Amino acid sequence: MSKRVLISGASIAGPALAHCLAGYGFEVAVVERAPHLRPGGQAVDIRGVGKDVIRRIGLDAQIRAAMTDTKGMGVVDRDGIEIDRIMADEHGGDGAVAEIEILRGELAKVFYEATQDRVEYRFGDHITSLTETSAGMDVGFASGHREVFDMVIGADGLNSGVRSLAFEAPDCIRDLGLLVALATVPNKLGLDNWWLVHTDGVRTTGIRSVRGNAEAITHLGFPGDRSDFDRGDVAGQKALVRKRMGDMGWETPWLLDQLDTAKDFYFDSISQVYLPSWSTGRVALLGDAAYCPAATSGQGTNLAIIGAYVLAGELAKADGDHTIAFPAYERVLRDFVEGNQKMGADNARSFLEDSEHRMEHMDFDEMNTIMNNIDLPHYA
Ligand SMILES: Cc1cc2nc3c(=O)[nH]c(=O)nc-3n(C[C@H](O)[C@H](O)[C@H](O)COP(=O)(O)OP(=O)(O)OC[C@H]3O[C@@H](n4cnc5c(N)ncnc54)[C@H](O)[C@@H]3O)c2cc1C
């Protein structure tokens, strides 16, 4: 009988794992707290061995078809004068702008569409209890439903609900001292597949055209941590962004004016997750829930996809025996993950240093070495 796996979270890690597990014949359900697949977010990058993985799992063509067409990035001063320029094809396509760059929402859609016929998605619900019994994991849901699964995987992000329920890890999130807001705005500057960034030293305003230049996404980054905002209070988050970024020059004032009417708004801390173990009993964590490397590493999406590939591969290799597969998954990935987390923390520190020219000092060759520093197993 095939093993039944419940995955919590339908962003990147969850649907990527669902795709790999369904391919091996596991019976998979995904529960997502949001009422539908969440749109929004910036462009995310697939780099280094992440590129191998999307080929191996058969989604290279679909992902490339949904890519952005960003040609590069200009760094501008307060008056909009360009002081630096980075093109997408620099550093073999693994520089500041990656060769495979895709909006996070579009990438989630690719994984969702590749799995929706083979995987049961349950939107608008979440896990409220996890009890290990001799029959498996007895799972209680907010909807009142109960069900037993062989395994539960928490792919539910930085503030993972599965992690809170199954792990004793109250201090596992480390803030790196930055907050970031993202929103879709009009492409008022007429950017042509282009990305502009302005920094006053520690704060950053960026805007890039997306979706065939029909609109743009702004990102507003500034110092702060999770104690500065309430996760449930979106109006308060927008007010905080306006307060901290209000005196920032360049195009910032009109971008701040867009926040109230933007069709999407995403706000979070730049943080990392450190756990001594990524599994306990029949429960394992994946992606940001287990080992968030922070957006400053540029590797959150890659680690989620690579992790999904390894976790599914190890489960298939162990014929569904989680007692063998979960430790093996961690053995394959841990050093690689820790290298990427160190890079994310180092980059965050440099972002907090007062420099308009920080891009010039970023060592993309060293970063590419870290992003490729894993001997990725081939799974049948
Ligand atoms: C809307 C959104 C926008 C983002 N934008 C960016 C960006 O611009 N740049 C960037 O670097 N990273 C962004 N991220 C984070 C990025 O997707 C991750 O760092 C990376 O891709 C790893 O993904 P993940 O699937 O592990 O976690 P996440 O992408 O964080 O996904 C977690 C998923 O779990 C769901 N969830 C949370 N709690 C529960 C629960 N209790 N039960 C069920 N489901 C739950 C969430 O709604 C979400 O769909 C964004 C994430 C989201 C959700």
Ligand as a Chemical Component Dictionary entry (heavy atoms), coordinates in Angstrom:
data_LIG
# 
_chem_comp.id                   LIG 
_chem_comp.type                 NON-POLYMER 
_chem_comp.pdbx_formal_charge   0 
_chem_comp.three_letter_code    LIG 
# 
loop_
_chem_comp_atom.comp_id 
_chem_comp_atom.atom_id 
_chem_comp_atom.alt_atom_id 
_chem_comp_atom.type_symbol 
_chem_comp_atom.charge 
_chem_comp_atom.model_Cartn_x 
_chem_comp_atom.model_Cartn_y 
_chem_comp_atom.model_Cartn_z 
_chem_comp_atom.pdbx_ordinal 
LIG C1  C1  C 0 3.193  35.521 -0.573 1  
LIG C2  C2  C 0 4.679  35.277 -0.451 2  
LIG C3  C3  C 0 5.579  36.161 -1.050 3  
LIG C4  C4  C 0 6.946  35.953 -0.953 4  
LIG N1  N1  N 0 7.804  36.812 -1.574 5  
LIG C5  C5  C 0 9.122  36.605 -1.533 6  
LIG C6  C6  C 0 10.042 37.455 -2.210 7  
LIG O1  O1  O 0 9.654  38.393 -2.855 8  
LIG N2  N2  N 0 11.374 37.232 -2.100 9  
LIG C7  C7  C 0 11.843 36.166 -1.382 10 
LIG O2  O2  O 0 13.054 35.998 -1.336 11 
LIG N3  N3  N 0 11.008 35.325 -0.759 12 
LIG C8  C8  C 0 9.664  35.515 -0.808 13 
LIG N4  N4  N 0 8.810  34.660 -0.145 14 
LIG C9  C9  C 0 9.405  33.535 0.584  15 
LIG C10 C10 C 0 9.855  32.465 -0.391 16 
LIG O3  O3  O 0 8.753  31.933 -1.092 17 
LIG C11 C11 C 0 10.572 31.382 0.394  18 
LIG O4  O4  O 0 11.696 31.955 1.055  19 
LIG C12 C12 C 0 11.128 30.224 -0.429 20 
LIG O5  O5  O 0 10.588 30.121 -1.701 21 
LIG C13 C13 C 0 10.886 28.901 0.319  22 
LIG O6  O6  O 0 9.502  28.650 0.248  23 
LIG P1  P1  P 0 8.669  27.809 1.269  24 
LIG O7  O7  O 0 7.617  27.128 0.437  25 
LIG O8  O8  O 0 9.540  26.997 2.142  26 
LIG O9  O9  O 0 7.985  28.890 2.238  27 
LIG P2  P2  P 0 6.942  30.060 1.898  28 
LIG O10 O10 O 0 7.118  30.556 0.523  29 
LIG O11 O11 O 0 7.009  31.031 3.006  30 
LIG O12 O12 O 0 5.516  29.326 1.935  31 
LIG C14 C14 C 0 4.869  28.856 3.069  32 
LIG C15 C15 C 0 3.419  28.542 2.707  33 
LIG O13 O13 O 0 2.788  27.962 3.843  34 
LIG C16 C16 C 0 1.546  28.607 4.079  35 
LIG N5  N5  N 0 1.280  28.514 5.511  36 
LIG C17 C17 C 0 1.801  29.254 6.519  37 
LIG N6  N6  N 0 1.364  28.795 7.700  38 
LIG C18 C18 C 0 0.546  27.741 7.435  39 
LIG C19 C19 C 0 -0.185 26.842 8.246  40 
LIG N7  N7  N 0 -0.172 26.952 9.573  41 
LIG N8  N8  N 0 -0.894 25.856 7.636  42 
LIG C20 C20 C 0 -0.917 25.749 6.267  43 
LIG N9  N9  N 0 -0.247 26.590 5.450  44 
LIG C21 C21 C 0 0.484  27.565 6.032  45 
LIG C22 C22 C 0 1.762  30.026 3.579  46 
LIG O14 O14 O 0 0.521  30.673 3.288  47 
LIG C23 C23 C 0 2.604  29.780 2.328  48 
LIG O15 O15 O 0 1.802  29.494 1.225  49 
LIG C24 C24 C 0 7.445  34.835 -0.222 50 
LIG C25 C25 C 0 6.540  33.944 0.375  51 
LIG C26 C26 C 0 5.183  34.155 0.261  52 
LIG C27 C27 C 0 4.219  33.160 0.904  53 
# 
loop_
_chem_comp_bond.comp_id 
_chem_comp_bond.atom_id_1 
_chem_comp_bond.atom_id_2 
_chem_comp_bond.value_order 
_chem_comp_bond.pdbx_ordinal 
LIG C1  C2  SING 1  
LIG C2  C3  SING 2  
LIG C2  C26 DOUB 3  
LIG C3  C4  DOUB 4  
LIG C4  N1  SING 5  
LIG C4  C24 SING 6  
LIG N1  C5  DOUB 7  
LIG C5  C6  SING 8  
LIG C5  C8  SING 9  
LIG C6  O1  DOUB 10 
LIG C6  N2  SING 11 
LIG N2  C7  SING 12 
LIG C7  O2  DOUB 13 
LIG C7  N3  SING 14 
LIG N3  C8  DOUB 15 
LIG C8  N4  SING 16 
LIG N4  C9  SING 17 
LIG N4  C24 SING 18 
LIG C9  C10 SING 19 
LIG C10 O3  SING 20 
LIG C10 C11 SING 21 
LIG C11 O4  SING 22 
LIG C11 C12 SING 23 
LIG C12 O5  SING 24 
LIG C12 C13 SING 25 
LIG C13 O6  SING 26 
LIG O6  P1  SING 27 
LIG P1  O7  DOUB 28 
LIG P1  O8  SING 29 
LIG P1  O9  SING 30 
LIG O9  P2  SING 31 
LIG P2  O10 DOUB 32 
LIG P2  O11 SING 33 
LIG P2  O12 SING 34 
LIG O12 C14 SING 35 
LIG C14 C15 SING 36 
LIG C15 O13 SING 37 
LIG C15 C23 SING 38 
LIG O13 C16 SING 39 
LIG C16 N5  SING 40 
LIG C16 C22 SING 41 
LIG N5  C17 SING 42 
LIG N5  C21 SING 43 
LIG C17 N6  DOUB 44 
LIG N6  C18 SING 45 
LIG C18 C19 SING 46 
LIG C18 C21 DOUB 47 
LIG C19 N7  SING 48 
LIG C19 N8  DOUB 49 
LIG N8  C20 SING 50 
LIG C20 N9  DOUB 51 
LIG N9  C21 SING 52 
LIG C22 O14 SING 53 
LIG C22 C23 SING 54 
LIG C23 O15 SING 55 
LIG C24 C25 DOUB 56 
LIG C25 C26 SING 57 
LIG C26 C27 SING 58 
# 
